[in-house]
Amino acid sequence: MNLTIFSYDPAAQGSAYIAALEAAGVTCTLTAAGLLVSDAALAASIAADAAAILAQAQTIAAANVTLMLAGKIAAGWTYDGALYQIDAGAQANIAAMGALAGAVQSNVPGASWPTGFAWIDAANGSHAMNAAQMFVFAQGAATYVSALILNARALKDAILAATTVNAVQAIDLTAGWPS
């Protein structure tokens, strides 16, 4: 790694200065721009620092994507004009009722749809659903949550593929999220 240290004047500083640097393992070259030094240990140290800084930038950006994903899930999902919860518990409940709805629609022996079934939205409004409606609702919720997760993964992959801090910072973390 070459670094311009300072303007070097052989008459003022003498050749002993360069000899001392070279004795310490530093290669020196006198150029019109000044004295350039090449120090492998310094170059390795700077490269290690740059790698650590890049790793830090990637970790921070990936954490921001994780927070954005959590925020999108916490914000819920709008279906047929109503806002519904899609946190982990809600997703499990939606999936369970969606599976039952699928079984009822497929005439699986013993599967029956509960009389008066309704799904509760985020504002505590009740929405009556038959098996076919619940099945479509469950598919929509799964599709939306899957799109959120896949976008977060794509952003994290782009972050990990970035080779400079500037490249990490250039990634638009707001892009690609489903609405």
C-alpha positions in Angstrom: 0.0 0.0 0.0 1.4 3.4 -1.0 0.8 6.4 1.1 2.1 9.9 0.5 3.6 10.9 3.8 5.0 14.4 3.1 7.1 16.5 0.8 10.6 15.2 1.1 13.6 17.4 0.7 16.8 15.3 0.7 18.9 18.4 1.5 16.9 19.1 4.7 16.1 15.6 5.8 19.0 13.7 4.4 19.1 10.1 3.0 19.5 8.7 6.5 15.8 9.1 7.0 14.9 6.9 4.1 17.6 4.4 5.1 16.0 4.2 8.6 12.6 3.6 7.2 13.9 0.9 4.8 15.7 -0.7 7.7 12.4 -0.9 9.5 10.9 -2.8 6.5 9.3 0.1 4.8 9.9 0.5 1.1 10.3 4.1 0.1 10.1 5.8 -3.3 10.9 9.4 -4.0 8.5 10.8 -6.5 7.6 14.3 -7.8 4.6 14.2 -5.5 6.6 13.4 -2.4 7.9 10.5 -0.5 5.7 7.4 -1.0 6.1 4.5 1.5 5.0 0.9 1.1 4.4 -0.9 4.3 2.8 -4.4 4.1 1.9 -4.5 7.8 0.2 -1.1 7.4 -1.6 -2.2 4.3 -2.8 -5.4 6.0 -4.0 -3.4 9.0 -5.9 -1.0 6.8 -7.4 -3.9 4.8 -8.5 -5.6 8.1 -10.1 -2.4 9.3 -11.9 -1.9 6.0 -13.2 -5.5 6.2 -14.4 -4.9 9.7 -16.1 -1.6 8.8 -17.8 -3.3 5.8 -19.0 -6.1 8.1 -20.4 -3.6 10.5 -22.2 -1.7 7.7 -23.7 -5.0 6.5 -24.8 -6.0 10.0 -26.4 -2.7 10.6 -28.2 -2.7 7.2 -29.4 -6.3 7.7 -30.7 -5.4 11.2 -32.6 -2.5 9.6 -34.2 -4.9 7.1 -35.2 -7.2 10.0 -36.7 -4.3 11.8 -38.6 -3.2 8.7 -39.9 -6.8 8.3 -41.1 -6.8 11.9 -42.7 -3.4 11.4 -44.5 -4.6 8.2 -45.8 -7.7 10.1 -46.9 -5.6 13.1 -48.7 -3.2 10.8 -50.9 -6.0 9.6 -52.5 -6.8 6.3 -55.5 -5.2 4.6 -57.9 -7.7 3.0 -61.3 -6.7 1.5 -61.1 -3.3 3.1 -60.3 -4.5 6.7 -57.0 -4.6 8.5 -56.0 -8.0 9.9 -53.3 -9.0 12.3 -50.5 -11.2 10.8 -48.2 -11.7 13.7 -46.9 -15.3 14.3 -49.9 -16.2 16.4 -52.4 -14.8 13.8 -50.5 -16.6 11.0 -50.8 -19.9 12.8 -54.5 -19.4 13.4 -55.1 -18.3 9.8 -53.1 -21.3 8.5 -55.1 -23.7 10.7 -58.4 -22.4 9.6 -57.2 -22.3 6.0 -56.3 -26.0 6.2 -59.7 -26.8 7.7 -61.4 -24.8 4.9 -59.4 -26.7 2.3 -60.4 -30.0 3.9 -64.0 -29.0 3.9 -63.9 -27.9 0.3 -62.2 -31.2 -0.7 -64.9 -33.1 1.2 -62.4 -34.8 3.5 -64.4 -37.2 5.7 -65.0 -35.7 9.2 -64.1 -32.2 8.2 -66.9 -29.7 8.8 -67.1 -25.9 8.8 -68.1 -24.3 12.1 -71.6 -22.8 12.0 -71.5 -19.0 12.3 -67.7 -18.8 11.7 -66.3 -15.3 11.5 -62.8 -13.9 11.5 -62.1 -10.9 13.7 -60.1 -8.0 12.2 -57.6 -5.7 14.0 -60.4 -3.3 15.0 -62.4 -6.2 16.5 -64.9 -6.2 13.6 -66.4 -9.6 12.8 -66.3 -10.9 9.3 -68.4 -14.0 8.5 -66.6 -16.4 6.2 -67.6 -19.7 4.8 -65.0 -22.4 4.0 -64.3 -21.0 0.5 -63.9 -17.5 1.7 -61.6 -18.6 4.5 -59.5 -20.6 2.1 -59.0 -17.5 -0.2 -58.3 -15.3 2.9 -55.7 -17.8 4.2 -54.0 -18.0 0.7 -53.9 -14.2 0.6 -52.4 -13.8 4.0 -49.8 -16.5 3.2 -48.9 -14.8 -0.1 -48.5 -11.4 1.6 -46.4 -12.7 4.5 -44.3 -14.8 2.1 -43.7 -11.7 -0.1 -42.6 -9.8 3.0 -40.1 -12.5 3.9 -38.8 -13.0 0.4 -38.2 -9.3 0.0 -36.3 -9.1 3.3 -34.2 -12.1 2.1 -33.5 -10.4 -1.2 -32.4 -7.2 0.5 -30.2 -9.1 2.9 -28.6 -11.0 0.0 -27.9 -7.7 -1.7 -26.3 -6.4 1.5 -24.1 -9.4 1.9 -23.1 -9.3 -1.7 -22.0 -5.6 -1.4 -18.2 -5.3 -1.3 -17.9 -1.7 -0.1 -19.6 0.4 2.5 -20.8 2.7 -0.2 -22.5 -0.2 -2.0 -24.2 -1.2 1.2 -25.4 2.3 1.7 -26.7 2.5 -1.9 -29.1 -0.3 -1.4 -32.7 1.0 -1.1 -34.0 -0.8 2.0 -37.5 0.5 1.2 -37.7 -1.1 -2.2 -39.7 -4.2 -3.1 -42.0 -4.4 -0.1 -45.6 -5.4 -0.9 -48.3 -3.0 -0.1 
